[in-house]
Amino acid sequence: MIKPSAATGSRSRPDYRYRIQLLPALGAGLAAGAVLLVLYYATLGLLPLASSYPMTLFPVAAWAHRLDLSQLIGTVAIPPYPTPLTWLVGLAIWFGTLAAIGLVYAFLLAWTLQPSDSLKGAGLGFALFFTWGLLLSVSQGNVPSVMRNALPDPGVMLLGWSVWATVQLLTIYVIYGAILGALYRRWTVGRA
């Protein structure tokens, strides 16, 4: 939004009310990411076991019968089989990505000159769910641990696992987005 100049009446300089504020964006991304991960692991045990059980020659750990997304991300970074190290690496990558999405959210808001709110954040959460679901659908041919049957195949939008897994992922990402939007708004009000 451009305001007219008092002296000349011409429109000379933009209003930087919605400029990117990095620390509130990163803080909101970290806080919302922490909530997402806590909700994910709190509800993971409520989901049914995967329909396809891994058939491997190595000892099968607790994550083998439920698709743990941190384990999936970790086995992409450190293939081919899931280990405790791949889970830690996957968790760090996922949490870092969730924090970085806070910066992307702030950039998008500054680019469109829109204020933040929970509804815009929830919309971002839905877009992230949809993107994540489509990325997971190609894991059968691209993720070594899924190709070797060490982790179950999630299918399109996690429907290869369970409808409840899809509902869980949608719910936690919409909650993540709503928290991100609300915190970014709260932490940037009056800081222009």
C-alpha positions as CSV (number, residue, x, y, z in Angstrom):
1,M,0.0,0.0,0.0
2,I,1.5,3.3,-1.0
3,K,0.6,6.5,0.9
4,P,0.5,9.9,-0.7
5,S,3.3,12.3,0.3
6,A,2.2,15.3,2.5
7,A,4.3,17.8,0.6
8,T,3.5,17.0,-3.0
9,G,0.4,14.8,-2.9
10,S,2.2,12.2,-5.0
11,R,2.5,8.6,-4.2
12,S,6.2,8.2,-3.4
13,R,7.0,5.5,-0.9
14,P,5.6,2.1,0.1
15,D,4.2,1.3,3.5
16,Y,6.4,-1.3,5.1
17,R,3.8,-2.4,7.6
18,Y,3.9,-6.0,6.3
19,R,7.6,-6.4,5.7
20,I,9.3,-9.6,6.6
21,Q,10.2,-10.0,10.2
22,L,12.6,-12.9,10.4
23,L,12.8,-13.6,14.2
24,P,9.1,-13.7,14.8
25,A,8.7,-15.8,11.6
26,L,11.4,-18.3,12.7
27,G,10.1,-18.3,16.3
28,A,6.5,-19.0,15.1
29,G,7.9,-21.8,12.8
30,L,9.8,-23.4,15.6
31,A,6.9,-23.2,18.1
32,A,4.3,-24.5,15.6
33,G,6.8,-27.2,14.4
34,A,7.2,-28.4,18.0
35,V,3.5,-28.6,18.4
36,L,3.1,-30.5,15.2
37,L,5.8,-33.1,16.2
38,V,4.3,-33.6,19.7
39,L,0.8,-34.1,18.2
40,Y,2.2,-36.4,15.5
41,Y,3.9,-38.7,18.0
42,A,1.1,-38.5,20.5
43,T,-1.4,-39.7,18.0
44,L,0.8,-42.2,16.1
45,G,0.0,-45.0,18.4
46,L,-3.7,-44.5,17.8
47,L,-3.4,-45.4,14.2
48,P,-3.8,-49.0,13.0
49,L,-0.8,-51.1,12.0
50,A,0.3,-50.9,8.4
51,S,-1.4,-53.3,6.1
52,S,1.9,-54.4,4.6
53,Y,4.4,-55.7,7.1
54,P,8.1,-55.4,6.3
55,M,9.8,-58.6,5.3
56,T,13.5,-58.1,6.1
57,L,16.5,-60.1,7.3
58,F,17.5,-57.6,9.9
59,P,15.8,-57.2,13.3
60,V,12.5,-55.4,13.0
61,A,12.1,-52.5,15.4
62,A,9.0,-50.8,16.8
63,W,8.7,-48.4,13.8
64,A,8.4,-51.2,11.3
65,H,4.6,-51.7,11.6
66,R,3.6,-48.0,11.7
67,L,4.9,-45.5,9.2
68,D,7.0,-43.0,11.0
69,L,7.6,-40.0,8.8
70,S,10.8,-39.1,10.6
71,Q,12.1,-42.6,9.8
72,L,11.0,-42.2,6.2
73,I,12.8,-38.9,5.8
74,G,15.9,-40.2,7.6
75,T,16.2,-43.2,5.3
76,V,16.0,-40.9,2.3
77,A,19.0,-39.0,3.8
78,I,20.9,-42.1,5.0
79,P,19.8,-45.1,3.0
80,P,19.0,-48.0,2.8
81,Y,17.6,-49.3,6.1
82,P,16.0,-47.6,9.1
83,T,18.1,-47.2,12.3
84,P,17.9,-45.0,15.3
85,L,20.3,-42.6,13.6
86,T,18.1,-42.3,10.6
87,W,15.2,-41.5,12.9
88,L,17.2,-38.7,14.6
89,V,18.3,-37.3,11.2
90,G,14.8,-37.5,9.8
91,L,13.4,-35.7,12.9
92,A,16.0,-33.0,12.6
93,I,15.3,-32.5,8.9
94,W,11.5,-32.4,9.5
95,F,11.7,-30.0,12.4
96,G,14.2,-27.7,10.4
97,T,11.8,-27.7,7.5
98,L,8.9,-26.8,9.6
99,A,10.8,-23.9,11.1
100,A,11.9,-22.7,7.6
101,I,8.3,-22.8,6.5
102,G,7.7,-20.0,9.0
103,L,10.1,-17.9,7.0
104,V,8.4,-18.8,3.7
105,Y,5.0,-17.9,5.3
106,A,6.3,-14.5,6.3
107,F,7.8,-13.9,2.8
108,L,4.4,-14.8,1.2
109,L,2.6,-12.5,3.5
110,A,5.0,-9.6,2.8
111,W,4.8,-10.3,-0.9
112,T,1.0,-10.1,-0.9
113,L,1.0,-7.2,1.7
114,Q,-1.5,-9.2,3.8
115,P,-1.5,-9.4,7.6
116,S,-1.2,-12.8,9.2
117,D,-4.1,-14.7,10.9
118,S,-5.0,-18.2,11.8
119,L,-7.2,-18.8,8.7
120,K,-4.3,-18.0,6.3
121,G,-2.0,-20.2,8.4
122,A,-4.6,-23.1,8.3
123,G,-4.7,-22.6,4.5
124,L,-0.9,-23.0,4.4
125,G,-1.3,-26.1,6.6
126,F,-3.7,-27.6,4.1
127,A,-1.4,-26.8,1.2
128,L,1.5,-28.5,3.1
129,F,-0.7,-31.6,3.8
130,F,-1.6,-31.8,0.1
131,T,2.1,-31.4,-1.0
132,W,3.3,-34.0,1.6
133,G,0.6,-36.4,0.6
134,L,1.6,-36.2,-3.0
135,L,5.3,-36.5,-2.3
136,L,4.7,-39.6,-0.2
137,S,2.8,-41.2,-3.1
138,V,6.1,-41.5,-5.1
139,S,8.1,-43.1,-2.2
140,Q,7.5,-46.7,-3.5
141,G,9.8,-46.2,-6.4
142,N,12.2,-43.7,-4.9
143,V,12.8,-44.4,-1.2
144,P,15.3,-47.3,-0.7
145,S,13.8,-48.4,2.6
146,V,10.3,-48.6,1.1
147,M,11.6,-50.4,-2.0
148,R,13.4,-52.9,0.2
149,N,10.2,-53.4,2.2
150,A,11.9,-52.2,5.4
151,L,9.2,-49.5,5.8
152,P,5.6,-49.8,4.7
153,D,4.5,-48.1,1.5
154,P,2.3,-45.1,2.4
155,G,0.5,-44.9,-0.9
156,V,-1.2,-41.8,-2.2
157,M,-2.1,-39.3,0.6
158,L,-1.2,-42.1,3.1
159,L,-4.3,-44.1,1.9
160,G,-2.0,-47.1,1.4
161,W,-1.7,-47.2,5.2
162,S,-5.0,-46.1,6.6
163,V,-7.7,-43.4,6.1
164,W,-7.0,-42.5,9.7
165,A,-3.4,-41.7,8.8
166,T,-4.6,-39.3,6.2
167,V,-7.0,-37.7,8.8
168,Q,-4.1,-37.4,11.3
169,L,-1.7,-35.8,8.8
170,L,-4.4,-33.3,7.7
171,T,-5.4,-32.4,11.2
172,I,-1.8,-31.9,12.5
173,Y,-0.8,-29.8,9.5
174,V,-3.9,-27.6,9.7
175,I,-3.3,-27.1,13.4
176,Y,0.4,-26.3,12.6
177,G,-0.6,-23.7,10.1
178,A,-3.2,-22.1,12.4
179,I,-0.6,-21.9,15.2
180,L,2.0,-20.5,12.8
181,G,-0.4,-17.8,11.6
182,A,-1.7,-16.8,15.0
183,L,1.8,-16.6,16.6
184,Y,3.3,-14.7,13.7
185,R,0.4,-12.2,13.9
186,R,0.8,-11.9,17.7
187,W,4.5,-11.4,17.6
188,T,4.5,-8.8,14.8
189,V,1.6,-6.6,15.9
190,G,2.9,-3.1,16.4
191,R,6.4,-3.8,15.1
192,A,6.4,-2.0,11.8
